[in-house]
Amino acid sequence: MGGRRVSTRLDGLGRESSWEGINAVVAGMGVSGFAAADSLNHLGASVTALDEADDEARGEKATLLEILGATIRLGAGSTAVLPENVDVLVTSPGWRPDAPLLAQAAARGIPIWGEVELAWRLRDLHRPAPWLAITGTNGKTTTVQMLEQMLLAGGLRTVAAGNVGLPIVEAVMTEDENGASPYDVLAVELSSFQLHYTSSMRARSAAVLNVAADHLDWYSTAGGDPMDAYTADKGRIYAGVETACVYNLADPVTEQLVRDADVAEGARAIGFTLGMPGVGMLGVVEDVLADRAFVEDRRNAAAELCTIADLATPAPHFVQNALAAAALARSFGVEPVAIRDALRGFVPGDHRIAEVAVLDGVTWVDDSKATNPPAALASLQAYDPVVWIAGGLAKGSRFEDLVERVRDRLRAVVLIGADAEVIGEALARHAPDVPVFRLPPGETSPMDSVVAQAAAFARPGDTVLLAPGCASMDMFTNYGARGDAFAAAVRRRRGTQE
C-alpha cells in the first residue's frame, strides 16, 4: 500500500478542505482516473495525470483537464518515471504493484490510493450516503444492478457505482441544489484490484459472492501464494462493516473471510443458500426465495421475497445473485414487496446468460461475460444438454475440475482462441467421449464457422452456450464484442433459414 510519508498532511483532507499545496499524481486516464484527476483538481490539488495510452478519448479528457490547470502526459514512456515532490499517487484499477510508477512511489514512501480510497475520503461527512458493497469473482455486476433496482423500488435515491456504472468518486462528489449528496445510499461494486488499494473504507453492509482463482497473474508479482493475496483483497470489503456481512454458504472461503474480519460491534453474519435457510440466512423454500435474517421472529417465521418464476432465469448462480442482493437491501430496511417488484422487472445485462434465438428447437445463449472457469461452470450448470463454445485467453486458469463436473451435460464442444488446447487437454483427459471441434487458425469469419459447427452438433432441446471461460482479447476487443459477434452469426444463420 505504500508508506505514509505525508500522512499528517493527507489524513484530515476531505471534500470541504483546501487541497492547495498537495501534489497528486493520477495513474491512468480511463473513466475512474479521469474522475479522480478532475475531482482533485477541483479541490485545489496540483494534479499530474499519466497514461501510456494516447487515444482520442484520453486526448479529449487531457485537453479538458489541461484547460483546468492539470498537467497531463500521454503516450509510450509517460509512466516510466514518477515526478518529484509527490504527496499522493492515485492509481486506476488494474495497475499492478510492480508497475514502475507504483513501485517508485512505494520505494519513496508515498501513499498509494485507489479511486475508491479517494472517494471514501471525499464523502459528505454531514450527510454521507452509506455504501452497500459487493465483490466476488463472478456475479458482481448483476448483483449490484439487482441491488440498485431493489433500493429504487424501496423509494430510496441511489445509483450503482464503482466497478460498474458511475465512477465512485463522481458519485460521492455529486451534489443536489442544496449542496448535499443526492443519494440516500450507494450500491457499490468493487473488484479485487480496487480493494487492493483501499484501506479506510467502512461499508454499511458488504457481500462476497464467491472466491475462485482469477487474476492470479496480477497477484503473482507480490510474492507468496497469489491465491491467498487475491482472497485477502476480497476480504477487505468486510473491514469495519456496521450492519451485515453477507456470505455464500456454498463457498466456505466467503464465510471464513467474515470470521476473519474486524467489523463494528453489532454487525451480523448473514448467509445465503440455494437450500433451506437457517436462522439468520436467506435461502430457497421450495420455489420461494425466503428471508429468515431480517424478520422479527426469524426463529419461527420467514418473509417471502419472490418466487423462482419471478426471476429472468432459474439458473442457480442467478438465484444466488438475487439472494445476495436481497440480503444487502434487507439490511438497509427495504421491504419484501419492493424486492419482489425489483426482481420481477430485472433483466440481466448484455452478454450475461442472454437468449439470442431459438432455431429448430435449439436455444442459443450468449454468456460471453463468463471469462473464467468458475463463471463458465455456473453457466453450464444451468443447461442440459449443451453444446459448449469455449476458449480464448485462459490467463493461467485450468479446466480439469470444470470438465469433470459438467461432462455429462456436454453434447459437444467447439473450441476457439489462443488457449483452446488448455481446454482441449482437460476434455481429452476427463471427457474423452465428448466430440470436440477446434476452430482452425486464420478463419476470416470465425463466429460463422463456430455457429455452423455448433448447429451441426446440436439436437432439438439442446442449448448452444457461449460461455468461454476465458478472456477475449486474443480475438476480440472485449467480451462484449465477442458476444456481439456470436449473436450476429446466429442471426445470420436464422436469416438463411427463413
Salt bridges, closest charged atoms under 4 A:
ASP11 OD1 - ARG4 NH2 2.42
ASP11 OD1 - ARG121 NH1 3.67
GLU16 OE2 - HIS126 NE2 3.02
ASP51 OD2 - ARG58 NE 2.90
ASP55 OD2 - ARG58 NH1 2.80
ASP87 OD1 - ARG9 NH1 3.14
ASP98 OD1 - ARG96 NE 3.34
GLU117 OE2 - ARG121 NE 2.78
GLU175 OE2 - ARG15 NH2 3.13
ASP184 OD1 - ARG127 NH2 3.52
ASP184 OD1 - ARG157 NH2 3.23
ASP214 OD2 - HIS215 NE2 3.45
ASP214 OD1 - LYS395 NZ 3.16
ASP233 OD2 - HIS196 ND1 2.73
GLU242 OE1 - ARG204 NE 3.10
GLU255 OE2 - ARG259 NH2 2.96
ASP291 OD2 - ARG330 NE 2.80
ASP310 OD1 - ARG344 NE 3.05
ASP341 OD1 - ARG340 NH2 2.91
ASP366 OD2 - HIS351 ND1 2.59
GLU400 OE2 - ARG398 NH2 3.47
GLU400 OE2 - ARG429 NH1 2.75
ASP401 OD2 - ARG405 NH1 3.58
GLU404 OE2 - HIS430 ND1 3.87
GLU421 OE2 - ARG438 NE 2.46
ASP448 OD1 - ARG492 NE 3.03
ASP462 OD2 - ARG411 NE 2.79
ASP484 OD1 - HIS351 NE2 3.29
